[in-house]
Amino acid sequence: MRLRRVPGGLRTALLAALLATGLAAAVLPATVTSADVRAAPARTVTRPPLAGKVVGIDPGHNGLNYTSPAFLDRKVWNGREWEGCDTTGTQTASGYTEARFNWNVAVYLRADLIRMGARVVMTRTGNHGLGPCVDTRSRILNRAHANVSIDIHADYGRLSGRGFTVLEPVADGPNNKVIGSSRRFGRDVHAMMLRDTAFRVSNYYGRDGYISRNDLAGLNLTMMPKVLIETGNMRNAADAALLVSPKVQRAVAAALAAAIARFLAGH
């Protein structure tokens, strides 16, 4: 509708009629004042839960470690004593290697953590190489100033042994300030493994799914909260069937991601 030019008195009468019917707003240009403007509701932006955090992942061993005994036998200082650079790791009866399991879980975990906003540092870049040595792995994580780190492994125990164990550090100098926080992180790992995976606590290693270790460079030399998870026993047929499953590997990664998020949130 458009108002045509009409005599002043008639125009006034017409406008009055329009106002009475509520049509004036449709035909008259509005004069908007600040009082008429309501702020648009703020757009809700969800901050990723791990934004600004640095998380270290140490997938134990490496796929070609078995090809160089001389490399593995190099002695490195672990904070208390000399130990070998690394080992080959173990494998299932069918030949599925621990190094491969560790790497797969690490890759799934990395993706989960990145989706949660974290910056992720890995101690190795693939499963087709050697090492690095266990002391170098600690230095990689220390240099990255990781807020927390996880060391991923699977075990080789007695045939009847099943279940996971969380390995916790013992104070030896470099790690003195993070013993308490490492143990708190270990409780989160323990809880999320029970909640989100098919693995139960170990019936052959440690006590109630925990053990303290003072002879591992990966725990002795890292200066951030860190634990090592022995996810299951590769020598046990039932555990081995779980460990080789991509679905289970993803579940383990999800459990570790949940534990990391829980720990960093301070729960």
C-alpha positions as CSV (number, residue, x, y, z in Angstrom):
1,M,0.0,0.0,0.0
2,R,1.2,3.5,-0.9
3,L,-0.2,6.8,0.4
4,R,-0.8,9.2,-2.4
5,R,-0.5,13.0,-2.0
6,V,-3.7,14.2,-0.5
7,P,-4.8,17.4,1.2
8,G,-3.3,17.9,4.7
9,G,-6.6,17.4,6.6
10,L,-7.5,14.3,4.7
11,R,-4.0,12.9,5.1
12,T,-4.2,13.4,8.8
13,A,-7.6,11.7,9.0
14,L,-6.3,8.8,6.9
15,L,-3.2,8.3,9.1
16,A,-5.4,8.3,12.2
17,A,-7.5,5.6,10.6
18,L,-4.5,3.6,9.8
19,L,-3.1,3.8,13.3
20,A,-6.4,2.7,14.7
21,T,-6.3,-0.4,12.5
22,G,-2.6,-1.1,13.1
23,L,-1.7,-0.7,9.4
24,A,0.5,2.4,9.9
25,A,3.6,0.4,10.5
26,A,3.2,-1.2,7.2
27,V,3.0,2.0,5.2
28,L,5.1,4.6,7.1
29,P,8.8,4.6,7.3
30,A,9.8,3.8,10.9
31,T,12.0,6.1,12.9
32,V,14.0,3.6,15.0
33,T,15.6,4.7,18.3
34,S,18.0,2.9,20.5
35,A,15.2,2.2,22.9
36,D,13.5,0.2,20.1
37,V,16.4,-2.1,19.4
38,R,16.9,-5.2,21.4
39,A,20.3,-6.8,21.3
40,A,20.3,-10.0,19.3
41,P,20.8,-13.0,21.5
42,A,24.5,-13.8,21.7
43,R,25.5,-16.7,19.6
44,T,26.5,-19.6,21.9
45,V,30.0,-20.8,21.1
46,T,31.0,-24.0,22.8
47,R,34.7,-23.9,23.7
48,P,36.2,-27.4,23.1
49,P,36.9,-29.0,26.4
50,L,40.6,-29.4,25.8
51,A,41.3,-26.1,24.0
52,G,44.7,-24.7,25.0
53,K,45.9,-28.1,26.4
54,V,48.8,-30.1,25.2
55,V,48.6,-33.9,25.5
56,G,51.4,-36.3,25.0
57,I,50.9,-39.8,23.6
58,D,53.7,-42.4,23.9
59,P,52.9,-45.5,21.9
60,G,55.3,-48.1,23.2
61,H,58.0,-49.7,21.0
62,N,58.0,-49.5,17.2
63,G,57.2,-51.8,14.3
64,L,60.8,-52.4,13.1
65,N,62.5,-52.5,16.5
66,Y,63.0,-56.3,16.0
67,T,65.3,-55.6,13.1
68,S,68.1,-54.0,15.1
69,P,69.2,-55.6,18.4
70,A,72.2,-53.3,18.5
71,F,69.9,-50.3,18.6
72,L,67.8,-51.8,21.3
73,D,70.8,-52.7,23.4
74,R,72.1,-49.2,23.6
75,K,72.2,-48.1,27.3
76,V,70.3,-45.0,28.4
77,W,69.9,-43.5,31.8
78,N,66.4,-43.8,33.2
79,G,66.8,-41.6,36.2
80,R,67.9,-44.4,38.5
81,E,69.9,-46.8,36.5
82,W,71.0,-47.8,33.0
83,E,68.5,-49.7,30.9
84,G,68.2,-50.7,27.2
85,C,67.1,-48.1,24.6
86,D,63.9,-50.0,24.0
87,T,62.5,-53.5,23.3
88,T,60.6,-55.2,20.5
89,G,57.5,-55.5,22.6
90,T,55.4,-58.6,22.6
91,Q,52.8,-60.2,20.3
92,T,49.8,-62.5,20.2
93,A,50.0,-66.2,19.3
94,S,48.9,-65.2,15.8
95,G,51.8,-62.7,15.5
96,Y,49.8,-59.4,16.0
97,T,52.4,-57.2,17.5
98,E,52.1,-55.0,20.6
99,A,53.8,-52.2,18.6
100,R,50.9,-52.3,16.1
101,F,48.3,-52.3,18.9
102,N,50.0,-49.4,20.6
103,W,50.2,-47.4,17.4
104,N,46.6,-48.0,16.4
105,V,45.2,-46.9,19.8
106,A,47.4,-43.9,19.7
107,V,46.1,-42.8,16.3
108,Y,42.5,-43.2,17.4
109,L,43.3,-41.3,20.6
110,R,45.0,-38.5,18.8
111,A,41.9,-38.0,16.6
112,D,39.7,-38.0,19.6
113,L,41.8,-35.4,21.5
114,I,42.1,-33.1,18.5
115,R,38.3,-33.1,18.2
116,M,38.3,-32.1,21.8
117,G,40.5,-29.1,21.0
118,A,43.9,-30.4,22.3
119,R,47.3,-30.1,20.7
120,V,48.7,-33.6,20.6
121,V,52.4,-34.6,20.6
122,M,53.4,-38.1,19.7
123,T,56.7,-39.7,20.5
124,R,56.8,-41.5,17.2
125,T,55.3,-40.8,13.8
126,G,54.5,-44.2,12.5
127,N,54.8,-48.0,13.0
128,H,57.5,-48.7,10.4
129,G,60.7,-47.5,12.2
130,L,63.0,-47.8,15.1
131,G,62.6,-46.3,18.5
132,P,63.1,-43.6,19.6
133,C,64.8,-44.7,22.8
134,V,62.7,-44.5,26.0
135,D,64.7,-41.5,27.4
136,T,64.2,-39.6,24.2
137,R,60.5,-40.1,24.3
138,S,60.5,-38.4,27.7
139,R,62.4,-35.5,26.4
140,I,60.0,-35.1,23.5
141,L,57.1,-34.8,25.9
142,N,59.0,-32.5,28.3
143,R,60.0,-30.1,25.5
144,A,56.4,-30.0,24.3
145,H,55.3,-28.9,27.9
146,A,52.6,-31.4,27.8
147,N,49.9,-31.0,30.5
148,V,49.5,-34.7,30.7
149,S,50.8,-37.8,28.9
150,I,49.8,-41.4,28.5
151,D,52.1,-44.4,27.7
152,I,50.2,-47.1,25.8
153,H,51.2,-50.7,26.0
154,A,50.0,-54.3,26.1
155,D,51.5,-57.0,28.3
156,Y,53.0,-60.5,28.1
157,G,51.9,-62.5,31.1
158,R,51.0,-66.0,32.1
159,L,48.5,-67.8,29.9
160,S,45.7,-67.5,32.4
161,G,46.3,-63.8,33.1
162,R,43.8,-61.2,32.0
163,G,43.1,-57.5,32.4
164,F,44.7,-54.1,32.5
165,T,47.2,-52.5,34.9
166,V,47.9,-48.8,35.5
167,L,51.7,-48.3,36.1
168,E,52.4,-45.3,38.3
169,P,55.7,-43.4,38.8
170,V,57.8,-43.3,41.9
171,A,59.7,-40.1,42.8
172,D,63.2,-40.2,41.6
173,G,64.1,-36.5,41.0
174,P,62.9,-35.2,37.6
175,N,59.3,-36.4,38.3
176,N,59.1,-35.5,42.0
177,K,56.5,-32.7,41.5
178,V,54.1,-34.8,39.5
179,I,53.8,-38.0,41.6
180,G,50.5,-37.0,43.2
181,S,49.0,-35.7,40.0
182,S,50.2,-38.8,38.1
183,R,48.4,-40.9,40.6
184,R,45.2,-38.9,40.3
185,F,45.4,-39.3,36.5
186,G,45.9,-43.0,37.0
187,R,42.7,-43.2,38.9
188,D,40.9,-41.5,36.0
189,V,42.4,-44.0,33.5
190,H,41.5,-46.9,35.8
191,A,37.9,-45.6,36.1
192,M,37.4,-45.0,32.4
193,M,38.9,-48.3,31.4
194,L,36.3,-50.0,33.6
195,R,33.5,-47.8,32.3
196,D,34.2,-47.8,28.6
197,T,36.0,-51.0,27.7
198,A,35.5,-54.8,28.1
199,F,38.8,-55.1,30.0
200,R,38.7,-55.7,33.8
201,V,41.5,-55.1,36.3
202,S,44.4,-57.5,36.0
203,N,44.2,-60.8,37.9
204,Y,48.0,-61.4,37.6
205,Y,49.9,-58.1,37.7
206,G,49.8,-55.4,40.3
207,R,47.0,-55.0,42.9
208,D,43.5,-54.0,41.9
209,G,44.8,-52.8,38.6
210,Y,47.7,-50.6,39.9
211,I,51.4,-51.0,40.3
212,S,54.2,-48.6,41.1
213,R,57.3,-48.7,38.9
214,N,60.7,-47.0,39.5
215,D,62.7,-48.6,36.7
216,L,61.1,-47.1,33.6
217,A,62.5,-44.0,31.9
218,G,59.1,-43.2,30.5
219,L,57.8,-42.6,34.0
220,N,61.0,-41.5,35.8
221,L,62.0,-38.7,33.4
222,T,58.8,-37.1,32.4
223,M,58.0,-33.9,34.2
224,M,54.2,-33.9,33.7
225,P,51.5,-36.2,35.0
226,K,51.9,-39.5,33.3
227,V,51.0,-43.2,33.7
228,L,51.5,-46.3,31.6
229,I,48.6,-48.5,30.7
230,E,49.2,-52.3,30.2
231,T,45.9,-52.7,28.4
232,G,45.6,-56.4,28.4
233,N,47.6,-59.7,28.2
234,M,48.6,-60.5,24.6
235,R,49.5,-64.0,25.6
236,N,46.0,-64.8,26.9
237,A,43.6,-65.9,24.1
238,A,40.6,-64.0,25.3
239,D,42.5,-60.7,25.9
240,A,44.3,-61.1,22.6
241,A,40.9,-61.4,20.7
242,L,40.0,-58.0,22.2
243,L,43.4,-56.4,21.6
244,V,43.4,-57.1,17.9
245,S,39.9,-55.7,17.3
246,P,39.7,-52.3,15.8
247,K,36.4,-51.7,17.6
248,V,38.1,-52.5,20.9
249,Q,41.1,-50.3,20.1
250,R,38.7,-47.4,19.4
251,A,37.0,-48.1,22.7
252,V,40.3,-48.0,24.6
253,A,41.2,-44.8,22.9
254,A,37.9,-43.3,23.8
255,A,38.4,-44.4,27.4
256,L,41.8,-42.8,27.5
257,A,40.5,-39.6,26.0
258,A,37.7,-39.5,28.6
259,A,40.3,-40.0,31.4
260,I,42.5,-37.2,30.0
261,A,39.5,-34.8,29.8
262,R,38.3,-35.7,33.3
263,F,41.8,-35.2,34.7
264,L,42.4,-31.9,33.0
265,A,39.0,-30.7,34.1
266,G,40.0,-31.2,37.7
267,H,37.3,-33.8,38.5
